[in-house]
Amino acid sequence: MTEPPAWKDQYARELFTYERLMARSIQGSAVQWQAPSLALTAQAFLLRIALGPGREPWPTTVVCVVGVLITAMAWQLMGRHRFYSHLDRAEMLRLEDELGLDHISDRGRQAARLVHVRPPRLGSLSSFRVWRVGFLLVAVVDVLVAVSVWWRPRSLLEWRVTTATVAVGLLAALVWLGRRVVGTRSRA
């Protein structure tokens, strides 16, 4: 009489698939945040060129358009990586249910189990949304810089877009967004 196979032997294929999904999830998370960091570095470089001395209208506009394109590409890449992450997480949840494993791939269930652990104030915000909003604000700055190079005030009384006014506008938008996101999170 032969013994039934051990649990790990019986589910070897599923466990191997789960391990591969976990490894891919870890790798995907690292890649997901490298791309926006590089795009933000490129944006800083382009804005330095656009706001530098001797601003000519056409080259500055081209640099700003490239900045907006980098924002769009970063948004698309972040969204694609997030979609793949959701697919992997759904597959891992299916395997966890099928194998009777703890649900370690679902942060929501993990947070429900560990109710006493609370993130710091900013830690409760979605990094994905924060980065996307940040890129959107940088794209707005790109557009404002491109417009400002073409619009020359006739007198000192006319409003002029400068680095300082763009920075103040960006700060005001971030404060408004922060209040809106924190207010939304606290009501949920």
MARBA-117627 format. One record per residue: x, y, z of N, C-alpha, C in turn; residue in one letter. Coordinates in steps of 0.05 Angstrom, whole numbers, padded with zeros to 5 digits, always signed. Each point is the difference from the previous one (the first is absolute). Layout:
% MARBA-117627
XYZXYZXYZa;...
***
This chain:
% MARBA-117627
+00017-00024+00000-00017+00024+00000+00018+00025+00000m;-00005+00018-00019+00016+00025-00002-00014+00023+00015t;+00018+00017+00010-00011+00023+00014-00007+00022-00020e;-00020+00016+00007-00007+00022-00018+00023+00020+00000p;+00003+00014-00022+00023+00019-00002-00003+00022+00021p;+00022+00010+00009+00000+00022+00019-00014+00025-00012a;-00010+00018+00017-00014+00023-00010+00016+00016-00020w;+00026+00005+00008+00017+00017-00018+00005-00015-00026k;+00002-00026+00000+00004-00015-00025-00026+00000-00017d;-00022-00001+00013-00026-00001-00014-00005+00027-00014q;+00009+00022+00012-00005+00027-00011+00026+00013-00010y;+00019-00016-00008+00027+00010-00008-00003+00020-00023a;-00017-00006-00020-00003+00017-00023-00012+00027+00008r;-00020+00000+00017-00013+00025+00009+00019+00016+00017e;+00015-00013+00017+00020+00014+00017+00022+00013-00016l;+00009-00015-00021+00020+00011-00018-00011+00025-00014f;-00024-00002-00010-00013+00023-00013-00002+00023+00019t;-00008-00005+00025-00003+00021+00020+00027+00014+00005y;+00021-00016+00002+00027+00011+00005+00009+00017-00024e;-00006-00009-00024+00007+00016-00024-00015+00026+00000r;-00026-00001+00007-00016+00024+00000+00011+00020+00022l;+00007-00011+00023+00011+00017+00021+00026+00013-00009m;+00018-00015-00013+00025+00012-00010-00005+00021-00021a;-00019-00006-00018-00007+00020-00021-00012+00025+00012r;-00016-00004+00021-00013+00023+00014+00021+00018+00013s;+00020-00012+00012+00022+00016+00013+00016+00014-00021i;+00007-00013-00022+00015+00012-00021-00016+00022-00014q;-00026-00005-00004-00017+00020-00013-00004+00025+00017g;-00001-00004+00027-00002+00023+00017+00025+00018-00001s;+00023-00013-00002+00025+00016-00002+00001+00015-00027a;-00008-00013-00021+00000+00013-00027-00021+00022-00001v;-00023-00005+00013-00022+00020-00001+00009+00027+00011q;+00018+00000+00020+00008+00025+00012+00026+00011-00011w;+00014-00016-00015+00025+00011-00013-00008+00018-00023q;-00020-00007-00016-00007+00016-00023-00009+00028+00007a;-00018+00004+00020-00008+00027+00007+00024+00016+00011p;+00018-00013+00014+00023+00015+00011+00017+00011-00023s;+00005-00017-00020+00015+00009-00023-00015+00022-00016l;-00026-00003-00002-00016+00020-00014+00001+00027+00015a;-00001-00001+00026+00002+00024+00016+00027+00014-00003l;+00021-00016-00002+00027+00010-00005+00001+00014-00027t;-00012-00013-00020+00000+00013-00027-00016+00026+00001a;-00022+00000+00014-00017+00024+00003+00017+00023+00012q;+00014-00006+00021+00017+00021+00014+00020+00011-00020a;+00013-00018-00015+00020+00009-00020-00013+00018-00021f;-00023-00008-00010-00014+00015-00021-00009+00027+00011l;-00011+00000+00024-00008+00026+00012+00023+00019+00005l;+00023-00012+00006+00024+00016+00004+00008+00014-00026r;-00003-00015-00022+00006+00012-00027-00021+00021-00006i;-00025-00006+00004-00022+00018-00007+00000+00026+00016a;+00009-00002+00025+00000+00024+00017+00028+00014+00001l;+00019-00010-00015+00027+00011+00000+00002+00027-00013g;+00023+00011+00000+00004+00026-00012-00002-00002-00031p;-00007+00023-00012-00002+00001-00029-00023-00017-00011g;-00023+00001+00012-00023-00016-00008-00010+00010-00027r;+00002-00016-00020-00011+00006-00026-00027-00015-00003e;-00020+00012-00013-00026-00012+00000-00002-00029-00012p;+00011-00004-00023-00003-00027-00012+00015-00022+00015w;+00025+00004+00006+00014-00022+00015-00013-00005+00027p;-00008+00021+00014-00013-00004+00026-00027-00015-00003t;-00015+00007-00021-00025-00014-00005+00005-00029-00006t;+00020-00006-00016+00006-00028-00006+00008-00016+00025v;+00016+00012+00017+00009-00012+00025-00025-00006+00017v;-00018+00019+00002-00024-00003+00016-00019-00022-00012c;-00002-00001-00026-00016-00021-00012+00012-00027+00005v;+00026-00003-00001+00013-00025+00007-00006-00007+00029v;+00000+00020+00018-00007-00005+00028-00028-00010+00003g;-00019+00011-00014-00028-00010+00001-00001-00029-00011v;+00015-00006-00021+00000-00027-00011+00012-00020+00020l;+00021+00009+00014+00012-00018+00021-00020-00005+00022i;-00016+00020+00007-00021-00004+00020-00020-00021-00010t;-00009+00003-00025-00020-00019-00011+00012-00028-00001a;+00025-00003-00008+00013-00026-00001+00003-00012+00028m;+00007+00016+00019+00003-00010+00028-00027-00009+00010a;-00021+00015-00005-00027-00008+00008-00008-00027-00012w;+00005-00003-00026-00007-00025-00013+00016-00023+00011q;+00026+00004+00004+00017-00022+00011-00008-00007+00028l;-00005+00020+00017-00009-00006+00027-00026-00015+00000m;-00019+00008-00017-00026-00013-00002+00003-00029-00009g;+00018-00004-00020+00004-00027-00010+00012-00018+00022r;+00020+00009+00013+00012-00016+00022-00020-00005+00022h;-00017+00019+00006-00020-00004+00021-00020-00021-00009r;-00008+00001-00025-00019-00020-00011+00012-00028+00003f;+00025-00003-00008+00013-00027+00002+00002-00008+00029y;+00005+00019+00017+00002-00006+00029-00027-00011+00010s;-00022+00013-00009-00026-00009+00008-00006-00028-00010h;+00008-00006-00025-00004-00027-00011+00015-00020+00017l;+00025+00005+00006+00016-00019+00017-00012-00003+00027d;-00009+00022+00012-00012-00002+00027-00026-00017-00001r;-00016+00004-00021-00025-00016-00002+00006-00030-00003a;+00021-00006-00016+00008-00028-00003+00011-00011+00026e;+00015+00016+00015+00011-00009+00025-00023-00005+00020m;-00020+00018+00001-00023-00004+00017-00015-00026-00006l;-00003-00005-00026-00013-00025-00009+00015-00025+00011r;+00027+00001-00003+00016-00022+00009-00001-00002+00031l;+00000+00022+00014-00002+00000+00029-00026-00013+00009e;-00022+00007-00014-00025-00012+00007+00000-00030-00006d;+00010-00007-00023+00001-00028-00009+00017-00018+00018e;+00022+00011+00010+00019-00015+00016-00005+00004+00030l;-00018+00017+00008-00005+00005+00028+00022+00015+00014g;+00015+00018-00015+00022+00015+00011-00011+00026+00012l;+00016+00012+00018-00006+00027+00010+00000+00019-00024d;-00017+00020+00002-00002+00020-00022+00021+00022+00004h;+00024-00007-00007+00022+00020+00003+00002+00019-00024i;-00012-00007-00022+00001+00017-00024-00021+00022+00000s;-00019-00001+00018-00021+00020+00001+00005+00019+00024d;+00009+00025-00006+00006+00019+00021-00025+00007+00016r;-00023+00000-00012-00025+00007+00014-00006-00021+00022g;+00002-00025-00007-00004-00021+00021+00021+00001+00021r;+00025+00006-00008+00022+00002+00019-00005+00023+00019q;-00010+00022-00010-00006+00023+00018-00023-00006+00018a;-00020-00016-00009-00022-00008+00017+00009-00018+00023a;+00020-00017-00006+00010-00018+00021+00017+00016+00020r;+00014+00020-00009+00018+00016+00017-00011+00028+00005l;-00024+00001+00012-00014+00025+00003+00016+00019+00018v;+00015-00010+00019+00015+00017+00019+00023+00015-00013h;+00009-00009-00024+00022+00013-00014-00011+00021-00019v;+00007+00025+00004-00009+00022-00016+00023+00014-00014r;-00002+00006-00026+00021+00014-00014+00002+00029+00009p;+00023+00013-00004+00001+00029+00005-00019+00014-00019p;-00006+00025+00005-00020+00015-00015+00004-00002-00030r;+00024+00005-00010+00005-00001-00028+00002-00029-00010l;+00005-00019+00017+00002-00028-00008-00027-00012-00008g;-00022+00013+00008-00026-00010-00008-00009+00008-00028s;+00015+00019-00012-00007+00008-00027+00010-00020-00021l;-00013-00002-00022+00008-00017-00022+00024+00012-00014s;+00023-00013+00000+00024+00010-00013-00005+00003-00030s;-00015-00018-00011-00006+00001-00029-00015+00026-00007f;-00020+00007+00016-00015+00025-00005+00017+00024+00005r;+00016+00000+00021+00017+00023+00007+00020+00005-00023v;+00012-00021-00010+00019+00004-00022-00014+00010-00026w;-00023-00011-00005-00014+00009-00024-00009+00029+00002r;-00009+00008+00023-00008+00028+00004+00025+00017-00002v;+00023-00009+00012+00025+00015-00002+00008+00004-00029g;-00002-00021-00016+00007+00002-00029-00019+00019-00014f;-00025-00001+00007-00020+00018-00012+00007+00029+00007l;+00008+00006+00024+00008+00027+00008+00025+00009-00015l;+00019-00018-00004+00024+00007-00015-00007+00006-00029v;-00019-00015-00011-00010+00005-00028-00013+00028-00001a;-00015+00007+00021-00012+00027+00001+00022+00021+00000v;+00021-00004+00015+00023+00018+00001+00012+00002-00028v;+00003-00022-00014+00011+00000-00027-00017+00018-00018d;-00026-00003+00001-00018+00016-00016+00002+00029+00007v;+00001+00006+00026+00002+00028+00009+00026+00013-00010l;+00022-00015+00001+00026+00010-00009-00001+00005-00030v;-00012-00019-00015-00002+00004-00029-00017+00024-00007a;-00021+00005+00014-00017+00023-00005+00014+00025+00008v;+00014+00000+00022+00013+00024+00010+00022+00010-00019s;+00013-00018-00014+00022+00009-00018-00012+00015-00025v;-00025-00005-00006-00012+00013-00023-00014+00026+00008w;-00009+00001+00025-00015+00024+00009+00019+00019+00014w;+00004+00023-00011+00018+00020+00011-00017+00023+00010r;+00001+00007+00026-00016+00022+00010+00010+00027-00011p;-00019+00018-00004+00007+00026-00011+00008+00019+00022r;-00009-00005+00025+00007+00017+00022+00005-00017+00025s;+00012+00012+00020+00005-00014+00024-00025-00008+00016l;-00022+00014-00006-00025-00005+00014-00013-00026-00010l;+00007-00009-00024-00011-00025-00010+00013-00024+00014e;-00017-00020+00004+00010-00024+00013+00018-00015-00018w;+00022-00010+00011+00020-00014-00016+00006-00027+00014r;+00000-00021-00016+00006-00026+00011+00030-00003+00003v;+00009-00004+00025+00028-00003+00006+00003-00026+00015t;+00025-00007+00005+00005-00024+00016-00013+00002+00027t;+00000+00023+00012-00012+00003+00027-00030-00004-00001a;-00013+00012-00020-00030-00003-00001-00007-00029-00007t;+00015-00013-00016-00005-00028-00006+00003-00017+00026v;+00021+00006+00015+00005-00015+00025-00022+00005+00020a;-00009+00025+00003-00022+00006+00018-00026-00014-00009v;-00005+00001-00026-00024-00014-00010+00001-00030+00004g;+00023-00012-00004+00004-00028+00005-00004-00007+00029l;+00011+00016+00018-00003-00004+00028-00029+00002+00009l;-00014+00020-00011-00029+00003+00007-00016-00024-00010a;+00006-00009-00024-00014-00024-00011+00006-00024+00018a;+00024-00004+00009+00007-00023+00017-00015+00002+00027l;-00001+00024+00011-00014+00003+00026-00030-00006-00004v;-00012+00011-00022-00028-00006-00006-00005-00029-00003w;+00018-00013-00016-00003-00029-00005+00003-00016+00026l;+00020+00008+00016+00004-00014+00026-00024+00002+00018g;-00012+00023+00002-00024+00003+00017-00023-00017-00011r;-00002+00000-00026-00022-00015-00013+00004-00030+00004r;+00024-00010-00004+00005-00029+00003-00002-00008+00030v;+00011+00015+00018-00001-00007+00029-00029+00002+00009v;-00015+00020-00009-00028+00002+00007-00017-00023-00011g;+00006-00009-00024-00014-00022-00012+00006-00026+00016t;+00026-00004+00007+00008-00024+00014-00013-00002+00028r;-00002+00024+00013-00011-00001+00028-00030-00005+00000s;-00014+00007-00022-00029-00005-00001-00007-00028-00007r;+00019-00014-00013-00006-00027-00009-00001-00020+00022a;
***
